[in-house]
Amino acid sequence: MSLLELQKEVKKFNQASKLTAAVQDVDRLIDLLVSAREEVAAANDPHTASQSLVKLQNRVNAQLETINSDLGRVHKSQNAFHKALGRAFKETKGTLPTDHDPMESQTALINRAIAMHLLREGQFGVASTFIGEAQPQGEAPQSPSQDQERPPSIMISHPDEPPDAMITDADIPSDLTAFQSQRLQEKFADMYSILSSLKQHDLFPAIGWARANSTELEARGSNLEFELCKLQYIWLFKGPAVNQLPATRDNGLTGALAYGQKNFGRFQKRHLREIQRLSAAMVFAPNLGSSPYQTIFNTDLAFEEVASSFTREFCSLLGLSAESPLYVAVTAGALALPNLVKYTSINKAKNTEWTTTNELAFETPLPRSMLYHSIFVCPVSRGQTTDANPPVILPCGHVLARESLQKLAKGSRYKCPYCPSEGVVKDAKEIIL
């Protein structure tokens, strides 16, 4: 099985293995039982109550069948993915060595990664149960004392208050006991609350959060606050026919103009050109679809993109990555394992050993979304650059490894090996890919 086929199986599994439908059907069953209980309690005639229970039996059976059908689809997707992995590993015709497990002594770190993943996904109840069960036998979970002040959650309704400090490793120890303070749960609950508002095209909670954290966002070079305000301007610009907001002076062209005048002033230094284009679009409002500004006012994917940017910035201010490290590691591992098994089996057949300690001895093909570190190969030395020998860019635009440039230089001057340009070594600038 090729990497592309395995990626398709992973995507199919992610789409089909969700328990959302089953949970929704269970909620409907609970509502049905609660409603029936209230109906029976309100009935004065025993005969009426008996009839209600008879009708309830058929409806409950039908709902249980629906739940079983939902669970059956999930089970089917799990079996299909299991078979796909089996085929992928079978084609490698090899096995991984089992004499050494580097994670055997890292149980606490593994538990921490699982708990963090559950919290990031909003599974707070499951995370709490897991944390409690992950405690060593006989060790009671720690809880904050009455003298300790409970850390506040991020308040989006008070933009003048300072944001919470970044979460550090001190807040997430490997023994998981600090999770009992619910600090992370509160923060991720805030994040999901804001994301829920964005799905409903309500931008004000996200704008409030960005404004409360504007100092940290600006230090990171983030444009999130402006992008949110820009989208709010566009959303008001489209008017009640599109945004379904009340037809008042705060909506439509008048509302958009007033909102821009109130909020865009603080962004003029960095985004003056975009603000001018947003303002000039007022002239083309009657025929915006055929104007030069139609692409700016296209909101088909705007809310999804800004939600993704918000998630990334929110997690970054907490000192966390936008994606769950556990999900990335497991997915990348599942895609890379077939090649690793194949390489191991070849080495075993040749009676050789893998001696490289810092990197794999072969390239691991992964999707572009999982490539985090670019590799630059010097065109002169044909070797990869390292931290000790980083790539440098010459004034003419060509890039070499620093050691290659030093070897080409005669004294302090050099001639570019790819063009007639000459220069001084000190003018070459180190670049980070």
C-alpha positions in Angstrom: 0.0 0.0 0.0 1.4 3.4 -1.0 1.7 6.4 1.3 -1.1 8.2 -0.6 -3.5 5.3 -0.2 -2.7 5.1 3.6 -3.3 8.8 3.9 -6.7 8.3 2.3 -7.5 5.5 4.7 -6.5 7.8 7.7 -8.7 10.6 6.3 -11.6 8.2 5.8 -11.2 6.8 9.3 -11.2 10.2 10.9 -14.5 11.1 9.1 -16.3 7.8 9.8 -15.1 7.0 13.3 -16.7 9.9 15.1 -19.3 9.2 17.8 -21.2 12.5 17.3 -24.2 10.8 15.8 -24.4 8.2 18.5 -24.1 10.8 21.3 -26.8 12.9 19.7 -29.1 9.8 19.5 -28.4 9.0 23.1 -29.4 12.5 24.0 -32.6 12.1 22.1 -33.3 8.9 24.0 -32.7 10.6 27.3 -35.1 13.5 26.3 -37.7 10.9 25.3 -37.5 9.1 28.6 -37.6 12.4 30.6 -40.6 13.5 28.6 -42.4 10.2 29.2 -41.7 10.4 32.9 -43.3 13.8 33.1 -46.3 12.7 31.0 -46.8 9.7 33.3 -46.4 11.8 36.4 -49.0 14.3 35.1 -51.6 11.6 34.1 -54.4 11.1 36.6 -55.8 8.0 34.9 -53.8 4.8 35.3 -55.1 3.6 32.0 -53.6 6.7 30.2 -50.3 6.1 31.9 -50.3 2.5 30.8 -50.9 3.5 27.2 -48.1 6.0 27.4 -45.7 3.3 28.6 -46.8 0.9 25.8 -46.1 3.6 23.1 -42.8 4.5 24.8 -41.6 0.9 24.5 -41.7 1.0 20.7 -40.1 4.4 20.5 -37.3 3.4 22.9 -36.6 0.2 20.9 -36.4 2.2 17.6 -34.0 4.7 19.2 -31.8 1.9 20.6 -31.7 0.4 17.1 -30.6 3.8 15.7 -27.8 4.0 18.4 -26.7 0.4 17.6 -26.6 1.4 13.9 -24.4 4.4 14.7 -22.0 2.3 16.8 -22.0 -0.3 14.0 -20.7 2.2 11.5 -18.0 3.3 13.9 -17.0 -0.3 14.5 -17.0 -1.0 10.8 -14.7 2.0 10.1 -12.3 0.8 12.8 -12.2 -2.7 11.3 -11.6 -1.2 7.8 -8.7 0.9 9.1 -7.2 -2.0 11.0 -7.2 -4.1 7.8 -5.7 -1.2 5.9 -2.8 -1.0 8.4 -2.5 -4.8 8.3 -2.1 -4.6 4.5 0.5 -1.8 4.8 2.6 -3.7 7.3 2.2 -7.0 5.5 3.7 -5.5 2.3 6.8 -4.6 4.2 7.5 -8.2 5.2 9.4 -7.3 8.3 9.1 -6.6 12.0 10.3 -3.9 14.3 12.9 -4.8 17.0 11.3 -5.4 20.4 14.4 -5.6 22.5 14.3 -1.9 23.4 11.3 0.4 24.1 12.5 4.0 24.5 9.1 5.0 26.0 9.0 2.2 28.6 10.2 4.5 31.3 8.2 7.5 30.2 4.7 6.5 31.4 4.1 9.9 33.1 4.9 11.8 29.9 2.6 9.5 27.9 -0.2 10.1 30.4 0.4 13.8 30.2 0.3 13.8 26.4 -3.0 11.9 26.4 -4.5 14.2 29.1 -3.4 17.3 27.1 -5.0 15.9 23.9 -8.3 15.3 25.6 -8.3 18.8 27.1 -7.4 20.3 23.7 -10.3 18.4 22.1 -12.8 19.7 24.7 -13.3 16.3 26.2 -13.1 17.7 29.8 -15.1 15.0 31.5 -13.0 12.2 29.9 -9.8 14.1 30.7 -10.8 14.4 34.4 -11.6 10.7 34.6 -8.3 9.8 32.9 -6.3 12.0 35.1 -7.9 10.5 38.2 -7.2 6.9 37.0 -3.7 7.8 35.9 -2.7 8.6 39.5 -0.5 5.9 41.1 -2.4 3.6 43.4 -2.8 5.0 46.9 -2.0 8.6 45.8 -4.8 11.0 46.2 -5.1 13.8 43.6 -4.0 17.1 44.8 -6.5 20.0 44.9 -5.9 23.6 45.5 -6.1 24.7 49.1 -8.6 27.3 50.3 -5.8 29.7 50.7 -4.8 29.5 47.1 -6.6 31.8 44.7 -8.2 30.0 41.7 -6.6 31.2 38.5 -9.0 33.3 36.5 -10.0 32.3 33.0 -9.6 34.6 30.1 -12.4 37.2 30.3 -13.4 38.4 26.9 -16.0 40.9 28.3 -13.3 43.0 30.0 -10.7 43.9 27.3 -8.9 46.3 29.7 -7.9 43.5 32.1 -4.4 42.0 31.6 -4.5 38.5 30.0 -3.4 35.4 32.0 0.2 34.4 32.0 1.5 31.8 29.6 1.1 28.2 30.7 4.5 26.7 31.3 5.8 23.2 32.2 5.4 24.2 35.8 1.6 24.3 35.2 1.7 20.9 33.5 4.0 18.6 35.5 4.5 15.0 34.4 2.5 13.7 37.4 -0.7 15.4 36.1 -1.7 16.6 39.6 -1.8 20.3 38.5 -4.6 19.4 36.1 -6.9 19.1 39.1 -6.9 23.0 39.4 -8.8 23.0 36.1 -6.8 25.9 34.8 -6.2 24.4 31.4 -9.9 23.2 31.3 -11.1 26.8 31.9 -8.8 28.2 29.2 -9.8 25.6 26.5 -13.4 26.0 27.5 -13.0 29.7 26.7 -11.4 28.8 23.4 -14.3 26.5 22.4 -16.8 29.1 23.5 -15.3 31.7 21.2 -15.0 29.1 18.3 -18.7 28.3 18.8 -19.5 32.0 18.4 -17.3 32.2 15.2 -19.3 29.3 13.7 -22.4 31.4 14.3 -20.7 34.4 12.6 -20.5 36.2 15.9 -17.1 37.9 15.9 -17.3 40.1 19.0 -16.1 37.4 21.6 -13.0 36.8 19.4 -12.4 40.5 18.9 -12.7 41.0 22.6 -10.1 38.3 23.3 -7.7 39.6 20.7 -8.0 43.1 22.1 -7.3 41.9 25.6 -4.2 40.1 24.3 -3.2 42.7 21.8 0.3 43.4 23.4 1.3 39.7 23.2 -0.2 39.3 19.7 1.7 42.4 18.4 4.9 41.1 19.9 4.4 38.0 17.8 3.7 40.0 14.7 0.2 38.6 14.5 -2.5 40.3 12.5 -5.4 38.5 14.1 -7.1 41.5 15.7 -7.1 43.4 12.4 -8.3 40.4 10.5 -11.2 40.0 12.9 -12.1 43.7 12.7 -11.8 43.6 8.9 -14.2 40.6 8.7 -16.6 42.3 11.0 -16.6 45.4 8.7 -17.2 43.2 5.7 -19.9 41.3 7.4 -21.7 44.5 8.3 -21.1 45.8 4.8 -23.1 42.9 3.3 -26.2 44.1 5.1 -29.2 42.3 6.6 -29.9 40.3 3.5 -26.7 38.3 4.0 -25.7 38.6 7.7 -29.3 38.1 9.0 -28.7 40.9 11.6 -31.4 43.4 12.5 -31.9 46.1 9.9 -30.7 49.1 12.0 -28.2 51.9 11.6 -25.6 49.6 13.1 -25.9 47.3 10.1 -25.4 47.7 6.3 -23.2 50.4 4.8 -23.9 52.9 7.5 -23.0 50.4 10.2 -19.9 49.2 8.4 -18.7 52.9 8.0 -19.3 53.7 11.6 -17.5 50.5 12.7 -14.5 51.2 10.5 -14.3 54.8 11.8 -14.3 53.6 15.3 -11.9 50.6 15.1 -9.6 51.0 12.0 -7.6 54.0 13.3 -5.4 51.9 15.6 -4.3 49.8 12.6 -3.4 52.5 10.2 0.4 52.2 10.8 0.5 48.6 9.6 -2.6 48.1 7.4 -3.3 51.5 5.8 -3.4 50.1 2.3 -6.0 47.5 3.2 -8.1 50.0 5.1 -8.1 52.3 2.1 -9.3 49.5 -0.2 -12.1 48.6 2.3 -13.2 52.3 2.4 -13.0 52.7 -1.4 -15.3 49.7 -1.8 -18.2 51.9 -0.5 -18.4 53.5 -4.0 -18.9 50.1 -5.6 -21.5 48.9 -3.1 -24.4 48.7 -5.6 -22.3 46.5 -8.0 -19.7 45.0 -5.7 -19.6 41.6 -7.6 -18.0 43.1 -10.7 -15.8 45.6 -8.9 -12.1 45.3 -8.2 -12.9 44.5 -4.6 -15.0 41.4 -5.1 -12.3 39.1 -3.8 -11.9 41.1 -0.6 -15.6 40.7 0.2 -15.8 37.0 -0.5 -16.7 35.4 2.8 -17.2 31.8 1.7 -14.1 30.6 3.7 -13.4 33.7 5.7 -14.9 32.5 9.0 -13.2 29.1 8.8 -9.8 30.8 8.1 -10.2 33.3 10.9 -11.2 30.5 13.3 -8.1 28.6 12.3 -6.0 31.7 12.9 -7.7 32.3 16.3 -7.0 28.7 17.4 -3.3 29.0 16.4 -2.8 32.3 18.2 -4.8 31.2 21.3 -2.6 28.1 21.7 0.5 30.0 21.0 -0.1 32.4 23.8 -0.5 29.4 26.1 2.9 28.2 24.9 1.2 25.3 23.0 1.1 24.3 19.4 -2.1 24.8 17.3 -2.4 21.0 16.7 -2.3 18.3 19.3 1.2 16.9 19.5 -0.2 13.4 20.3 -2.4 13.5 17.1 0.5 14.6 14.9 2.9 12.0 16.4 0.5 9.1 16.1 -0.6 10.1 12.5 3.0 10.7 11.4 4.1 7.4 13.0 1.3 5.4 11.3 2.4 6.8 7.9 6.1 6.4 8.5 6.1 2.9 10.2 5.9 0.8 7.0 9.1 2.3 5.7 10.8 1.9 9.1 9.7 -1.7 9.2 11.0 -2.3 5.7 14.3 -0.7 6.4 14.7 -2.7 9.6 14.0 -6.0 7.9 16.6 -5.2 5.1 19.2 -4.4 7.7 18.4 -7.6 9.6 18.8 -9.6 6.4 22.2 -8.0 5.7 23.3 -8.4 9.3 23.9 -4.6 9.6 22.9 -2.2 12.3 21.4 1.3 12.2 24.1 3.5 13.8 22.8 7.0 13.1 21.7 8.5 16.4 20.3 11.9 15.5 18.3 11.2 12.4 16.7 8.5 10.3 18.9 6.8 7.8 16.3 7.3 5.1 13.7 9.9 4.0 10.3 9.5 5.6 7.5 10.8 3.2 4.9 12.7 5.1 2.2 15.1 4.0 3.1 18.8 3.6 1.1 19.7 6.8 3.5 17.6 8.9 6.7 19.1 7.5 8.0 21.6 10.0 11.7 21.9 9.3 13.0 22.8 5.9 16.3 21.3 4.8 18.8 23.2 2.6 21.5 21.5 0.7 24.4 23.8 -0.2 24.8 23.8 -4.1 28.6 24.1 -3.7 29.5 21.5 -1.0 26.4 19.3 -1.7 26.0 18.9 2.0 23.1 19.8 4.3 23.4 22.9 6.4 23.4 22.6 10.2 23.2 25.0 13.2 27.0 25.2 13.1 27.0 25.7 9.4 23.8 27.7 8.5 22.8 28.9 5.1 23.6 32.5 4.2 22.2 34.7 1.4 24.5 36.9 -0.7 23.5 40.4 -1.8 23.0 38.9 -5.3 20.3 36.6 -4.0 22.2 33.3 -4.2 22.3 31.1 -1.1 25.3 29.0 0.1 26.4 27.3 3.3 28.6 29.6 5.5 31.6 27.3 5.3 31.4 27.2 1.5 31.4 30.9 1.4 34.4 31.1 3.7 36.3 28.6 1.4 35.4 30.7 -1.7 36.5 33.9 -0.1 40.0 35.3 -0.7 40.6 37.4 2.4 37.4 39.3 3.0 36.1 39.3 -0.5 34.4 36.6 -2.6 33.0 36.1 -6.1 29.6 34.4 -6.4 30.0 31.0 -8.0 26.7 31.4 -9.9 26.9 35.0 -11.2 29.5 37.7 -11.9 28.7 39.5 -8.6 31.5 40.1 -6.0 31.1 41.2 -2.5 32.4 41.2 1.1 31.8 38.2 3.4 30.3 40.4 6.1 27.5 41.4 3.8 26.2 37.9 3.6 23.2 37.4 5.9 22.3 34.2 7.8 18.7 33.0 6.9 16.3 30.8 8.7 14.2 28.5 6.5 
